[in-house]
Amino acid sequence: MDSVKVLGRIITLLPFMLLLGLYMGKRSIGELPVFDFLAVMVFAAVIGADIANPEINHIPTVVAMVAIAIIQKGITFLKIKNRKIGKMLTLEPTIVIHKGKLLMENMKKIQYSIDNVLQMLREKDVFYVEDVEIAIVEANGKLSVKLIPMKEFVTRQDLGIHKIAEEYEIPVILDGEIQLDLLKRLNKDENWLRHKLLEKNIVDVTTVFYCSISGNEKLHISLKENQQSELPPITH
C-alpha cells in the first residue's frame, strides 16, 4: 500500500513541480545565483521528505512548495526592481587574472585554487595565462575571459605561421612550492629554476604564487604581492 502511495505522490508532484518551475522562471542550473540555488535545494528536500515517508500529510508539502515558489519569485522581482537588494543577494564578480597575472588574494577570497582557474581557462581553449588581459569569475561561478588584443584577433593562420609543435605552460611553482616532479620531466632541476628567478630579481621562492615554463623555456611569473590598486572596477 505504501508503494502505491509513493508512486501516486510522484505522479502528482512531477506535473506540479513543472508548473512551479515554469512560474519561477527559465534559467539553467549552472546559471543559478546563490538564493535561487538555495530555493531549489529546499524545494528538493521538501519533496524528497514527502515521497520517502508516506506517513507525511501530502497537503502541507504542496503548501510548502507553493510558498517557496512565491518567495523565490518575490525575491527575484525585488532584485530586478532594487539594485541594492540585488547586490546583497548576489555574489560579486571577482577578477582572478589581470594583465597575465594570477591574483592570489582574489582567488583565496572566493576559495578558488590555481588548478581551478587553469582548468577553467583550458575549457575555453586558453593555455597561456600571459595571454589573458582579464579573467572574471562571475556570480554563477563561470569564468569570463578577455584575451590581450594580439592574441584575440590575430591567429597563426592570419600571420601565415605554421605551428610546428603543440606548446603549453608547465607549472613549476604553485603557491610558493617548487614542483620538482614537473621540473624533472622538463630535464631541469631546482638550481636551474632558482637561477632563472634570480635573473628576475626574485630571491625568495615563497613570494611566487604561480610560475610556469613555456616551450621556449620562458618563465611566466605571478607574485603574491597585492595588486588590488591596479584592477579595473567590476560590478554586477
ABEGO torsion letter per residue (X at the ends): XAAAAAAAAAAAAAAAAAAAAAAAEBBBAAABBAAAAAAAAAAAAAAAAAAABAABBAAAAAAAAAAAAAAAAAAAAAAAABAAAAAAABBBBBBABBGGBBBAAAAAAAGBBAAAAAAAAAAAGBABAAABABBBBBAAGBBBBBBBAAAAABBAAAAGBBBABBBBBBBABBGGBBBAAAAAAAGBBAAAAAAAAAAAGBABAAABABBBBBAAGBBBBBBABBAAAABBBBBX
